[in-house]
């Protein structure tokens, strides 16, 4: 399948490809303008605490949809999608251990599964590019920023890092991303990476970018909450079972980022 | 207790008055600038579905805090407050029937109680006044706007209604209220009251205002989601027990409306 052909597809057309296994790689750049979603699926027994955790740590865990127990269809953002099949690749955890990375989680789905869909920063990145904001993305990192606990869930925030050419670009990025509250909203930190526990900006531990050229002296570093956070938290809590997407292999929803933006 | 003396108090000082029963009337105008909160308390058994309901109907049920089961302290917005005693007056429902309107719900509190705190439009009203937006409030009404169901919770939205002198005032009101996403955010409807099932604007069925003078020909009507909505929904679901505030007898939090605003 040629990536340029896929790029022109509607979200529903693309999800058919993922459903049949014809597309099992990353989704970056596909269906431009549409919100892509991180996924964390937990049993109903843990769903209230997990909901509370996401709510209390909104900038990392900003929700775009939450399903009723057992329902694999995200009614708010993609009612025709099937969360068991429509992501290109999944990760399955038992007791906090990775046991499988399938292209379909139908065999692991249960009647008590609740899916949490978490927005992705690609939405506000598109808006920043449209506004000619000059920036580059260095990937996703773990930090030492503590999260507000809820029930068995706690830990440290994952962030995405971007470098900006000028103060003007950085200010515009704060303004623009603030509108996208379902996709992490405003930055959580402006300053030096080492202040929040990031030691090597050229090798992102969660989602590295390739061929990163050295940071220039006047580039301003800003950090946004990252949708991998709830997944990491659920893994750390060693739930008996938890389903998620493989990094970068997202659900493509029917909602445009601008449809969900505030103001 | 003189209202002018009380107005100058800090939220914590005021809550002491409510706690001891020295203040058991409405809270409108007290502690200006601080977010006042609607309350709905449900047993843990229903908490996930109720959380989902609030999330799916955010403009009516915008949350400013949710507590862990049994914890009477809203840690995010007023950690020193006690939700069992610090509202001036409560309503207690069993199986959907009102059984008590006490100034203290300690005797009804249980280890599995989860409190949902819902922001109040007085926050964006203050910001509108500060910006010299000309408007008047006609009270809170039931409508025929259907809510998105979740579990046993469904129904119709309650709204607050305001009239604006000019298009300019109406536009500014949309802009300003949009910033206050934890306090209902932007309007849900612009247009004629009868379009959404409101038949008598001078006698609000949920929270009437007194001495309302007739609507002028060019006044623009706008409607915002109202924090009574989740309480009404929980009553309709006939939960075995549900605690809430009496209309207008709110929790005063430690958060300024401008602290919680976006952008």
Boltz contact constraints between the chains, C-beta under 6 A:
constraints:
  - contact:
      token1: [A, 47]
      token2: [B, 48]
      max_distance: 6.0
  - contact:
      token1: [A, 48]
      token2: [B, 47]
      max_distance: 6.0
  - contact:
      token1: [A, 48]
      token2: [B, 48]
      max_distance: 6.0
  - contact:
      token1: [A, 51]
      token2: [B, 51]
      max_distance: 6.0
  - contact:
      token1: [A, 52]
      token2: [B, 66]
      max_distance: 6.0
  - contact:
      token1: [A, 66]
      token2: [B, 52]
      max_distance: 6.0
  - contact:
      token1: [A, 178]
      token2: [B, 262]
      max_distance: 6.0
  - contact:
      token1: [A, 178]
      token2: [B, 263]
      max_distance: 6.0
  - contact:
      token1: [A, 262]
      token2: [B, 178]
      max_distance: 6.0
  - contact:
      token1: [A, 263]
      token2: [B, 178]
      max_distance: 6.0
